């Protein structure tokens, strides 16, 4: 198998002839795999967004429940009831309770205003 220098380009072209189809296939396969990868990434991101949206709705619901709880347990009697229910203590005696009484305003003296 002795070949002359003039036949080297022919040998190279004969060697690369089967690889010419790969030059067409690689871009097509790359394009195909890019679209598959892009679809998978989109599906992952949509699932992530759905999970976060569900978690957000759950947190909003818990927040609303807490707000309702705050509003419903602001009076002294309700706080005491919640305290007894939570810690299973006896009722608080009257001596330990803080009682707030709102007094009527002091009327101004009518005599001082008329000379």
N, C-alpha and C positions, 0 to 999 in steps of 0.2 A: 504494500500500500504506500507507494511513494507518490506523492502529489507535488505538483509544481507550484511555485508561488502564484502563478496566474490562476490557479484553480482554488485558492483560498477564499476569495469572495463567494465563489459558488458553494463551497463547503459551509461557510457561515450562513448563507441564505438557506441552504438545505437544512441546517441545524435549527434555524430560527423559524422555519415555515410552520411547524406545529404550534409555536408560541404566538403566532399572529392572531389566532382566534382568541387567545387570552387577552390581547390588547382590546378586543371588543367586549369580551365578557366581564373583565374587571370593572370598568365604569358602570355597566348595567347592574352587576351584583352590588357594587358600592351604593348605587342609587337605590336599589331595592332594600338593602339592609338599613340605609339611612331612614327610609320611610317606615320600616318596621320599628326601628329604635325610637323614632319620633312618636309613633303611635303608642308604644309602651310607656314612654315618659309622660305623654299626655294622660294616659289612663292612671298612672301613679299619682300625678298631680291632682287629677279630679278626685281620686279616692282620698287623698290627703285633705283636700278642701272640704269634701263631704264629712270626713271625721271631725275636722275643726269646727265646721258649721253645727254639727250635732252637739259637740261639746259646748259651743257657745250658747245654743238654745237651752241646754241643760243648766248651764250656769245662770242664764237669765231667769229661768224658772225658779231655781234655788234662791236667787236674789229677791225675786218677787215674794216668795214664801217668807224670807227673812224680814222683808219690809212689812208684810202683813203681821208677822209675829211681833215686831217692834211696836206697831200701832196698837195691836190688841193687848199687849202687856205693859202699857205705860201707866195705868192707874195703880194706886197703892194696893188695892184689894187684889187685883189680878197679879201683881208682882208677888204679893204674899202667897197667893194660891199656887203660883208657879214654884215659888221657893219651897213650900211645903210638899208639893208633889215631887219635885226634883230630889230634894234632900231628905224627905220623909221625916221632917221635924214636927214637933208639936206646934200649935198655933202660937204666934208671937203675942206676948201679953201686952196690954194697953200701955204699960210703963215703958216698954221698949219701942213703941211706935211713935213716929213723928206726925203730929197733927198740925195742919196748916189751916188757919182761919183767916178769911179775908174780912177785914173790918170796913164798915161804911165810911165814906169820907167825912171829915169834920165839917159841919156846916159853919159858914162864916157868920159872924154876929151881925144881925141886921141893924142893931142900934148904933154900932160904930160907923156904919156906912152912911147913916142919915144924921146930919148935924142938927 
